[in-house]
Amino acid sequence: MLNIEFLRDYCLAKEGASEEMPFGDDTLVFKVNTKIFLLLPLKSPLEFNVKVDPLKAIELREQHPAVLPGFHMNKKHWNTILIDGSIPDKEILTFIDDSYSLIIRTKTKSKL
């Protein structure tokens, strides 16, 4: 099962990724090109917020009880993922990859 250390290392391994704590010492924030792609509260139970395509956000919430509208975020563009063992780790990592990719695509388009 995933843990905070693994998720932190996974996020920081992404090209251009950085880590900050702008909301206090209880939430890690992972960014690429100054845009957030994941928020990881340092609490139990383990959960995190990821950016998501709005249509995919609804689909994932319908498929998985452990996928909720983004806590303290724009519910249209963010999901909260509860790490409770109900979603395979590989799929959870895909959620992170997709969030990172959305930020990279957005930043690339804005440079055009």
N, C-alpha and C positions, 0 to 999 in steps of 0.2 A: 504494500500500500504506500501511496505517496506521503511525503512529509514536507515540512516547511523548507528544510535544507535542500532537499532534492528540487523542489519547485524553484527556489532561489537560484540554484546553480543552472537549472534548465533555462530560466529566463535570461540570466546573465551570459549564457553561451551564445545567445543570438547576436548576430552582427549589429554593432552599433548600440546595443542595449546598455542602459545604465540603471542604477538603483538610487532612489532617494527616499526620504521620510518627511515629506512636506506637511503631513497631517498629524505629526506627533510621533512618538517613539513606539507606537503600537500598530503601525501599518507600513509595510514595504510597498513602494510604488516603482514599477518598472516602466521605463520609457525608451523610446527610440526616436531620435530626431525631435526631442522635447515633447513628444506626444505619448500619453499613457496607453499601454497595452494590457497591463495587469496590475491589480491592487490585491495585496496579500496581507490580511490582518494577522497579527501575531497573537492569536488566541485559539482557544479550543471551543467547539469542534473546528477542524480545519475547513476553510472555505476560501474562495477568491472570486474577484470580479474580472471578467474579460469583455472586451469589445466584440460585438457580433453584428453581422448583417441583420437588419430588422426582420426580414422574412424568416431567416434561419433561427433567430431568437425565439420566435413563437413556436416553430417546429420543435426545437430542442426542449422547450418547456413542456410541450405536449407529450414528448417521448420519455422524458425523465423527471420523476418527482424531485430529484436532487438538483434540478436546474430551475432557478427562480429568476424573476425580474431583478435587475441589478440593484442591490441595496445601496441607498444613497447616491444613485446614479440615474442617468436618463434611461428609463425602463425600455425604451424603444431600441436603444443601441448597446445596452449592457446586460449581461446575465451574471448572476451569482451562482457559482458551482459549489455544491456541498460535497466534500470528500467523505462519503459515508460507506464506500465499498459497493454501491449499487451501479456505478458506471466504471467500466474497465479503465485502468490507468492509461492505456494507449489512446482511448477516445478522449480522455481528459487532456492529454498532451496535445491532441489535435485541436481542442478548443483554444489552447494557448497559441499554437502555431497559426491558427486562423486569425486570432486577434492581432498578433504581430504582423501578419500579412496585410490585414486591413489597414493598419497604420502605415506600413511601407507603401502600399498602393496610393493611399490618400496623399502622402507626402510627395510621391513621384508625380502625381497629377497636378499638384499645386505648383510644381516647378516648371510646368509646361507653359 
